[in-house]
Amino acid sequence: MRPTLTKWHIWLGWLAGVPLLLWTVSGLFMVSQPIETVRGEHLRAEPPVIATPANPPVFPRIDSAVRAVESVDLVQRPSGTQWIIRYADGGGRRASIETGAYLAPQLTSDEAAGIAEAAYAGDAPLAQMQRFEADANPIDLRRNRPAWQARFGDSHHVYVDAETGDILAIRTGLWRTFDFMWGLHIMDLEGRSDTSHPLLIGFAALALLMTLLGLIVLPWRYVKKRRKQIFQDRLP
């Protein structure tokens, strides 16, 4: 019985060694990085102070029966102060504070570039602007929102919501490496969000079984070795 358990423990150790190594390496990398640095907080500029309008702002007409409203805020944009109406479904619109009229439903490339440059505190120059639909976001965004990607230098991406102008995320090379390590950790390199799938559960169960067998086999080996040592010590 014991030789059989020992053999199973060895073979399971070889099988479970690969995922255990991946979990250890990826976990060590992730905990060694300050999460604020990974998120690019040091590259995020302080939001500008809202400029005091010369005339009282005109509130936009809102029909909440048509589309449920979550919030209405005044924000400062490079082009001026605007109303931002955010809906419960995740969408949003901009409106003028002078007239209350709704602005264009989508930001232009120049508008998004101005917002990205104002929000970016790094030294790299703006290199490219690219728009993505909500269902075709790059893997380093994954926010299900239409967005402009402002690329600064070779590796810094600032994502601007194409409807509201909100900064959705700031991504760096370190963030993408961290995200890859997270995908390894949960064994989901495609979506990097599924933490409960058969491959991960199977390897976790395999590692647990190997550990339990080790707890059973190793004490037997120790006891056997100890008895042998005691017997040899008693020999004349």
N, C-alpha and C positions, 0 to 999 in steps of 0.2 A: 504493500500500500504506500509506504513512505517513498520508495524509489519512483513509483508512478507519479505521486504528487510533486516530487522534486523535478522530474522530467517535464511535467506540465508547467511548473513554475518557470523553468528555464526557457521553454518555447514561448510562453506567453510574455516573458520578459523581452525576448527579441521582437515580438510583434508590437508590444506596447511601447518599446523604446523609441520608435520614430515619433509618434504623437507626443510622448512625454518630453522629448527633446524640443519639438516645435513649441509646445506650451511653455516650457521653461525659457527658451531663448526669446520668444515673442513677449512673454510676460515680463522678463527682466528688462527688455528694451523699453517697454511701455512705462513701467514704474520708475525708470531712470530719467524720464523726461518730465519736466514741470508742465502740467497741463495748460497753464497760461501761455507758455512759449509755443506749445503745439498748436494752440488755437490762434496764434498770431496776435495776441493781445498787445504786444509791444509795437505792432505795426498799425494799430488802430488809433487814429487821431481823436482828440476830444471833440465831441459834437459842438458845433458853433452855437453861440448864444442867439436866441431869436431876436431879430431886430424889431424895435418898436415901430409899428406902422404910423404914418402921418394921420391917417383917418381910421376910425373904428373898423375892424374887419367885418366883412359881410359873411354871415354864416351860409353855407350852401344848403339848397333845398334837398332834403333826404326823404325818400319814401321807404321806410323800414318794412312796410308791408310787402314790398316787391322783393327786397333783399335785406336780410337781417344784418344790422350794423353792430359791430363789436366795439368800435371806438372812433372818435373824431379828434384829431390832434393838429396843433400848429407846429410846423417844423421849418427849420431854416435850410434852404437849399442854396447852392451857388447862384442860381438865377433869381432868388428872392424867397420871401416867406410864402408858404403854401398850406392849405388844408390837406390833410391826409385822412381819407375815410377808409377804414379797414372793416371788411365784412366778415361775418361769422364763418363763411365758407373758405376763408383764407385769401380772398382777392382784395383788391383795393382800388381807389381812384384818387386823383388829385384835383384840387379846386383852387381857384383864385381867391385871395383874401380881399381883393378890391371889389370884385363883383359877385363872388360866390359861385360863379359859373364853373362848370367842370372843364378841366384841361384835357388834352389829348389822352386817350386811354393807355397809350404806350409811350415810354420814353424814347427819344431819339438817341442815336449813338453819341452825339455831342453832349446831350444832357446827362446820360449815364457816365460818360467819361469825366465830366466836371464833378459829379457826385463822388465817383471813385477816387479821383485825385484829392478831393477835400477830405476824404475819410482815411486815406493812406498816409502813414507817418514814416514810411521807409524812404530810402535814398534812390531806389531804382526808378528809371524813367518809364513812363507809360509806353508800352510797345505795341499793343494790339487791343482792339475791341471786337468781341464776337457775341452774337445773341443766340440763346438757346431756348427752345420751347420747354414747357413744363414737363412734358413726357420724354424729353431727350436731354436732360441735364447731364453734364459730365459726372463721373463717379465721385469726384471730390466735392460735389455740392449735394446732390441727393435731397433736394428740398421740395420737389414737385411744384416749382414756381417758374414762370417765365423769367428769364434773367439775362442780364448782360454780364459777360466775363471781361474784366479789365485786367490784362496781363502786364505786370510791372517787371522789367528785367526778364530773366529766364525762368523764374520759378514762383513768383508771387502772383496769386490770383485774388482779385477783389470782385465779389459777386454782388450785383445791384439788381434789386427787384425791378422788373421791367414795367410794372404798373404803379408802384408806390414810390420807388426810389430808395427804399430801405436797403441797408447793407445786410445782405443775407449771410455772408461768411467771408473770412479772409483765410486763404489757404497758402501754405508754403510747402517747400520740398520736405521739410520735417513732418508736416501734417500728413503728407501722402505716404511717407515711409511708415509713420505711426499707423495709418489706416491699413496699409498692407500687413503690418504685424498683427493688427486686430483681426484681419481676415484669416491669417494663419492660425491665430489663437482659437477662433471659433470654427475654423475649417470651412469657411465660406468666402472664397476669394472673388466670387462673381458679384454677389450683392452686398456682402460684408455686413449683413444685418440679421441673418437667421441664426439664432443661438439655440435652436432646438430642431435638429435634423438627424436622420438615421446614422450618418457617418460619425458625427460628434458623439452621439449617445452610445454608439457601438464601441468606439475607442475608449470612452470614459468607463463603460462597463468592463471592458477588457482590462484596463488599468486597475480597476477595483478588484477584479477577480485575481489578478496577479499579486496584488498587495495582500489579499486575504490568504492566498496560498503561501506566500512568503512568511506571514505571521504563524502559519501552521507548521511549515517545514523547518524554518530556522531554529525554533526552540528544540525540536527533536534532534537536529544536528548538534546543537550545543550540549544537550543532555548526553547524547551518545559519546561525544568527544570528552566530556567531563568524566563520565564513568570509565572510559578507557584510561584517562590520565590517573584517576584514583587507583585503578587496578594495577597500573604500572608502578605507582609509588609504593604499593604494598608488597611488591615482589622483593625478595631478599637480594 
